[in-house]
Amino acid sequence: MPLLHSEENKVVAQAIPLLEHWVDCSTADVARRNLIQLQRFGHYPHRNAALGRVNSSDEVLFLQH
């Protein structure tokens, strides 16, 4: 489960088959959605405020939906 929260694409990608095998498909789906965010933004936009990062205009639109 900690792998699911990494902001490194490679780590999250490696976690997906482990989650499918040892946990459940819905948790693996969360990891897949996380990986899409990482591929798009390079990090999780919802963590920006807590980490003192400024949202890009694309991130603002993403977070609004």
N, C-alpha and C positions, 0 to 999 in steps of 0.2 A: 504493500500500500504506500509506503513512503516514496517509492519510485514514481507513483502517479502524480506527485506534487512537484516534481523537479521542473525547472525551467530549461532543461537541456533536451532538445529534440531526441537525441540518441537514447537517452535514459528512458523517456516516456515510450518511445517506439519499442524498446526492449521489454518494457513492462507489459505491453498489451498481450502477447501470447501467454505470459505468466498469469496474468489476471484471468484470461479465458480458461486456462487450465485449472487454476487453484481457487479462483473466487467465483465469478459469474460473468455472464455476457454483458449485463447492464453496467457493471463496474468497468469492464473493458471498453464499453461505449463511451463512458466518461473520459477515459484515457484517450480514446480516439478524438473526441472533441477538444480535449486539452492539446493534443498534438497539432490539430488544425490551427488553434490559436497561436501556438509556438511557431509554426511554420509561417503564419501570416505576420505576426508582430515581433517574434523573437523573445517574447516573455508573455506573462499573463497580465493583460491590461487592468483587470480588477484589483491587482496588487499595487498599482501605481501610487495611489494616494498614501498607502501605508509605508511604501518604500521611498517616498519623496520624488517619484518620477512624474514628469509632466506628460499628460495624455496628448497624443497626436490627434488631429481632426478625425482620422480614420478610427482611432480608438474610442473617441467620444461617441461617434455614431454606433460603433459596435456595442459599447456599454449601455447605450440607450435602448437597445433592442434586447 
